[in-house]
């Protein structure tokens, strides 16, 4: 019984963390798009491929 309760608690925590991560990703992608893609300018891999 206690193991099942611990698993349920862990699943709830994982769901909450996943939700927060998705929110952060949305913010990062929005900022990245709005900034004229400055991140790719600093990426050395992009300069090699072009």
Secondary structure, DSSP 8 states (H G I E B T S, - for coil): -HHHHHHHHHHHHHHHHHHHHHHHHHHHHHHHHHTTSHHHHT-HHHHHH-
